[in-house]
């Protein structure tokens, strides 16, 4: 009973924090909208530094009746040393609630996928329903991504951008806030504008170590889709995102996303997105928002 009361109190505190951050984001967006002028032009490509804050919520059972909800509040720092080179650092705050014993773990590879941690007790099968719920909060796995545009989008050629991804196991693996594994690897992204339509695809080979709690393995990540420049300020895209299996004996995560990118002003931009998962390694549904300020 005491554990249930403590869990309820922790959940109430988490909800208060989440609601406060969401309210702050909404107020900030409203303030930006009030100040924006229709004469402001599109953002240039020579921006040297940008910072952002976001919020993502996802829910899924992950093939184990986990009833897990993950809230991620990332802080992003983006640097462009030159027009051709870009780097982005993501520091996520993670809130996880799930049924105890379900083995849910939060992953941050390629934009915060969700996975299920293999349990060391898989040799004993039980059909008893899990009745208790656990909640955890803390720093997630910090990641760094970088890209180098070696070929810009031209009349006859697409934009080609080699990429590099690195992830440090800063999330507490014992509480499911991170995988406890290092990840990193090269990739490449290709995009092409055809009038107001843009087609894009990205792939990477990610090396991942393993631990007793998380049987990680090397995998291939990908995303591909297209979008349309609906107005001078609004870009709408639809794409698939996933990877090969990231753990021994697991399934490959696959999800579909729809996203709106809106240029609020010359320096302010934000995006809204929704996602739907199609395998046990993906959340069933989710969505999020991101607000960026470019200096």
Rosetta blueprint (number, residue, H / E / L):
1 X L
2 X H
3 X H
4 X H
5 X H
6 X H
7 X H
8 X H
9 X H
10 X H
11 X H
12 X H
13 X H
14 X H
15 X H
16 X H
17 X H
18 X H
19 X H
20 X H
21 X H
22 X H
23 X H
24 X H
25 X H
26 X H
27 X H
28 X H
29 X H
30 X H
31 X H
32 X H
33 X H
34 X H
35 X H
36 X L
37 X L
38 X L
39 X L
40 X L
41 X L
42 X L
43 X L
44 X L
45 X L
46 X L
47 X L
48 X L
49 X E
50 X E
51 X E
52 X E
53 X E
54 X E
55 X E
56 X E
57 X E
58 X E
59 X E
60 X E
61 X L
62 X L
63 X L
64 X L
65 X L
66 X L
67 X L
68 X E
69 X E
70 X E
71 X E
72 X E
73 X E
74 X E
75 X E
76 X E
77 X E
78 X E
79 X E
80 X L
81 X L
82 X L
83 X L
84 X L
85 X E
86 X E
87 X E
88 X E
89 X E
90 X E
91 X E
92 X E
93 X E
94 X E
95 X E
96 X E
97 X E
98 X E
99 X E
100 X L
101 X L
102 X L
103 X L
104 X E
105 X E
106 X E
107 X L
108 X L
109 X H
110 X H
111 X H
112 X H
113 X L
114 X E
115 X E
116 X E
117 X L
118 X L
119 X L
120 X L
121 X L
122 X L
123 X L
124 X L
125 X L
126 X L
127 X L
128 X L
129 X L
130 X L
131 X L
132 X L
133 X E
134 X E
135 X E
136 X E
137 X E
138 X E
139 X E
140 X L
141 X L
142 X E
143 X E
144 X E
145 X E
146 X E
147 X E
148 X E
149 X E
150 X E
151 X E
152 X L
153 X L
154 X L
155 X L
156 X L
157 X L
158 X L
159 X E
160 X E
161 X E
162 X E
163 X E
164 X E
165 X E
166 X E
167 X E
168 X E
169 X L
170 X L
171 X L
172 X L
173 X H
174 X H
175 X H
176 X L
177 X L
178 X L
179 X L
180 X L
181 X L
182 X L
183 X E
184 X E
185 X E
186 X E
187 X E
188 X E
189 X E
190 X E
191 X E
192 X E
193 X E
194 X E
195 X L
196 X L
197 X E
198 X E
199 X E
200 X E
201 X E
202 X E
203 X E
204 X E
205 X E
206 X E
207 X E
208 X E
209 X L
210 X L
211 X L
212 X L
213 X L
214 X L
215 X L
216 X E
217 X L
218 X L
219 X E
220 X E
221 X E
222 X E
223 X E
224 X E
225 X E
226 X E
227 X E
228 X E
229 X E
230 X L
231 X L
232 X L
233 X L
234 X E
235 X E
236 X E
237 X E
238 X E
239 X E
240 X E
241 X E
242 X E
243 X E
244 X L
245 X L
246 X L
247 X E
248 X L
249 X L
250 X L
251 X L
252 X L
253 X L
254 X E
255 X E
256 X E
257 X E
258 X E
259 X E
260 X E
261 X E
262 X E
263 X E
264 X L
265 X L
266 X L
267 X L
268 X E
269 X E
270 X E
271 X E
272 X E
273 X E
274 X E
275 X E
276 X E
277 X E
278 X L
279 X L
280 X L
281 X L
282 X L
283 X L
284 X L
285 X E
286 X E
287 X E
288 X E
289 X E
290 X E
291 X E
292 X E
293 X E
294 X E
295 X L
